[in-house]
């Protein structure tokens, strides 16, 4: 049974890799190895993108290291390309696990001609139409009200689609979060809200931003179930998110899932010395001991299907080579042309924009209006 409002996070696998509940039949060694591959690739993608940041080839990046089980588990719990995702700015692992290509992600981070957003978004704020992955916004919780609206439209149209809206724990302190939750609850909209509770809203800890004992309990105020899950246990994340998604899809209204996890890196490159300013190295080391990738490897070993050191090293090397190749391929497409700033917004360009385009064209040609 998967019950809402449990006092402790639901889990299927202990930190030493032993199952604490019977594993569902779907978790074959083949599936667990595939989940492991996705998680390791995401971790190494983080490392390579931080290198690009330090080289000055991009200007912003927010790591998801430590949160792989939450994002990969959620991705494997939805109907990709059918359901709609309104993400937050740390969800590139979610995107990768949904099938967004590394090339598209890298192109967006670098702002090249191959960027699906055509260089118009700040780095690491991608959107991909094929996966119904709505463009990321920097404004905290700004995705929550439109996600509720998206779900209301799905209900109105009578589809079997649902909306998945993700956010960090910091978003739950914003007015937009409460407005969106209330709207979805009042209309019984088919929206699955997922809190990726990594316990730090930039430099503000969870305990400093809410008097509630946890996040999922807030669902009671909006008339929806709140599920609490160990976000570093990928089996638990998949099981709880699958259960909640199907509950929502059945027409019962929205649900909230809180995944308790931890970001082991900084909030972004804007606070590269997190341990010096707002959290202790001891805290980080404690959570490193709960690493979701290590836990899955221990589970595979317990089941008699261990991942060897050679296998993991090969996977890491393969990921690094792929990222390097995709960076070069993206950079080879060049930078977006200035003319695209006048495209896409209007079907028929207004007079003032035609005048501005003509002025810039003349400037580019070396003359003046």
N, C-alpha and C positions, 0 to 999 in steps of 0.2 A: 504494500500500500504506500502511495505517495501522498502524504497529508500536508495541508498548508499549515503555516504558523507553528512550525516545530521550534522548540527552544534552542536546539543545536542544529548545525548544518547537516543535511542529509548526505550520507556518503555510502559508497559501495566498496571502496578500496582503501585500506589503511595506509599510512605513510610508509610502512615497511613492505607494501606491495601485496599483502594478504587480503583476500576478499572478506568483508564483514557482512555481506549479503550475498545470496546466490547471484552469480552473473547471468543476465539474460542471454538467451541462446544466440542473439545477434552478434554478441561480442566474441567472434571467432578469432583465432590467432591472426588470420589474414587481415581482419578489420583493425585489430589492435595495432598491428604493424603499420597499416596505412595511416592510422591516427598518429602514431609515433613519427612517421616520416613527415607528416604535415607540421607537427610541432617543432621538430628539429629544424626543418627548413625555415619556419617563421623565426626561430631564435637566431639562426645564422643570417637571415635577411636583415634583422635588426643590427647585427654587428657590422655588416657590410655598409648599410646606409649611414651608420654613425661615422664610418670611415669617410664616406662621400661628403658628409657634413663637415668633417675636420679638414678635408681637402678644398673646401669652398665651392664644391660643385652643386650643392643645394644649401638652403638657408634655414630650414626648419625640419625637425623630425621629433616624433614622440614614440618612444619605445613601448613595446608590449611584452618584453621579456618577463617571465614569471606568470603571465596571464594566458599562456597558450591553451591550457585545457579549457578555460572558460570560452574562448573565442572559437576554437576548433570544434568543441563540443556543441556549441550553439549552431554553428554552420551546418553540422551534420544532423541537426534536428529540424531543419526547415525544408520547405520545397523551393529549392533555389530556382530563380527565374520565374516563379509563380507567385510566391509571397513577396512582399515589399519590405525593404530594410531602410530604416532611418537611423544611421549610425552616429557614433561620436568619434572624436578625432584620434582615438587610439586603436581603431578597429581595422588596421591593415591585415592583421592575422585572420580576422573574420573574413575579410575580402578574399585573401589568398585561399582560404579553405573553401570558400564558395565558388572558386574557379576563376577569380579575377587574375589575369596573367601578371607575372612579375614585370614584363615589358611595359604593360599599361601603368602599373604602379610606379615604376622607375621613371617613365616618361613624364608622369605628372609631378613627381618630386623634383625632376630636373627642369620642367617647364619647356620641353622641346616641341618641335613641330608634330611629333607623334603623340603628344598629350591629348587625351580625349576632351579635356577641359580647355584646350587651346591656350594654355598659359594664363588663364584668367583667374585661377584660384591660387592662393598661397600654397607652397609645397605641402605635401602630405594631406591634402584635402581633396580627395578624388571622388568621383561618382562614375558609375558604370551602368549604362542602360540595360545591357544584356542580362545582368543579374538583378535588375530592379534595385540597385544599390544607390540610394539617393546621395547627392553630393554632400560631403561633410562640411559642417560649419564650426568655426572657432567659438562662437558665442555659446556659453554654457547653458544647456537645457533648451536651446532655441529649437531643437528638432522635435521636442515632445508635443507641443500643441499641433503642429502640422501632421505629425504621425497619427495623432488622435483623429484629425480631420480626414486623413487618408483612410483610416479604418472605418470611419462613419460612411464615407463614400462607398467602400466595399460592401458594407451592410446594406446601403441603399440600393446598390446595383444587384445585390443578391448573389455575389460570387462566393466561391469557397476559398478565396484568398484570405490571408491574414496579414497584418502589419506587425513587424518586429521592430521595436524601438529600443536602442541601447544607450546607456549613459553611465558615467562614473558616479561614485557616491556624492561628489561635490554638487552634481546637478540637482540632487534632492533638496538642496537648500535654496534653490532658485524658485521664484514665483512661477515661471513658465512650466516647471515640472508639476507643480500642484494644479495649475490651470489645466494642463493636458490630461493629467490623471483624472481630475474631476470630470472633465468633458467626456472622456472615454467611459468612465464608470456610469455616469448619468445616462448615456445613450446606449449602453451595452455594446460598445463597438468592439469588433474582433481584433484587438490589439494585445500583443504580448510584450510587456515592458520587461527589460532585462537590465538590472543594475550590476555592472561589473565593479563590485566594491573592492577597490585596491587599497582602501583605507587612508588615502591621502589625496585631498583636493589641493593640488600644488603643494603648499606648505602647511595646510590646515588639516589636522587629523580628524578622523571620524568623530571622536569623543568631543572635540571642540565645536563641531558644527551641528550636533543634534542631541537632544535629551532622550531620544528614543533608544531603546536597548539595541536596536538593529534597524535596517531599512525596510525589510519585507513587512514588518508589522504595520507600517504606514498604509498598506493596502486596505486595511480594515476601514479606514476613513472614507475610502472611495468605492466601497461595496464590491471588492474583488478579492480573490484568494491571493495570499502571498506565500511563496515557497522559498525556503532557505536551503542552499546547497553549498557543499564544499567545492569551491571553484577551481581547486587544484586537482580534483578527482574527475578525470574526463568521463568515466563511466557514469558517475552521478550527474554531471552536467547534462550529458546526452539524455539520460533517463528522465530527469526532472523537466528539462526543456521540451522533450517529446511529449510528455504527459500534459504539460501546460499548453503547448501549441495545439494539441488535439482537443483539449477542453475548450480553448478559444474558438477553434475551427467548428466545433459542434454547435456554436451559436449561444454559448453561455455568457458571453461578454468578455471583458479583458481580464488579464491576470498579470501578476508581478512575480518575477523570479530574482532573488538576490544571490549572486555568486560571490562567495567570500574568497578573495584571492589577494595578490600583492604585486605591486610593480617594483621589481628589484632595481630598476634603473631610475634615473631622474625623471621628473615630470616631462621635461623636454630639454633641448639644448639651452633653454633660458635659465635653467637652474642646475647646471652641471655638477655642482658640489653639494648635493642634497644632504649627505651625511654630515657636512660641516655646519649646516644652517638649521635644520629642523628635525632630523631623525638620527638615531644612533646607529653605529656600525653593528652593534650587538643585535639590534632589531632586524637589520637586513640579513645578517648571518643566520638568525633563527629561521627566517623565511626561506633562505637559500636551502636550508635543510629540509624544507617541504616542497622542493622543486617538483612541478607536475610532470616533467619529462622523466626525471629519475624515478618517480613513483610508478609511471607506466612501464618503465624498463624493469622495475622490480616485480611488477605484476606479471609481465611476460616471462620473467625468469621463474616465478612461482608456478606458472602454468606449463613450464617445460619448453618454452620457446624463447630463449634468451637472445638479446641483441648483443652481438659480440663487439668488442672495442674496435675491431677492424671494420665491421659493418657501419658503425656510427661514424668513424673517421672518414670512410668512403662517402657517406651521405653528406657530411659537412663539406668535404672537398668538392663534391658534385654541385652543391648549392652555391659555394663561392664562385666556381667556374661559371655557373649559369648567370649569377648576378653580374659578374664582370662582363660577360658577353652581352647581356641585355643593356647594360650601361653604355657600352660602346655603340650598340645598335641604335639606342635612343639618341645619343649625342650626334650620331651621323646624320640624323634627320634635320639638324640645324635648329635655330631659334625661330619662333613664330614671327611672321611678317607683321609690320605695324598696321597693315590694312585690316587685319581681322578685328580690330577694335570697333570697326563700323558695321560688322556683320552680325547676323543672327537675332538681334533684338527686334527689329522691325521688318515686316514683310515688304513695305515700301519705305525707303529711307526718307526721313523728313528733310526739309530744305536746310535747316541749320546744320545737320550732320553732313549733308552733301557739300555745304560751304566749307566746313571744317576739313573734310577729306581732301577737297581741292586745294585748300591752303597747305596742308601737310604734304601733299604730292608735289606742290611747287617748291616747298622747303627742301624736300628730298632731292629735287632736281637742281638745287643750288640757287634758286631765285627767291624773290619775296613778293607777297601779294601787294 
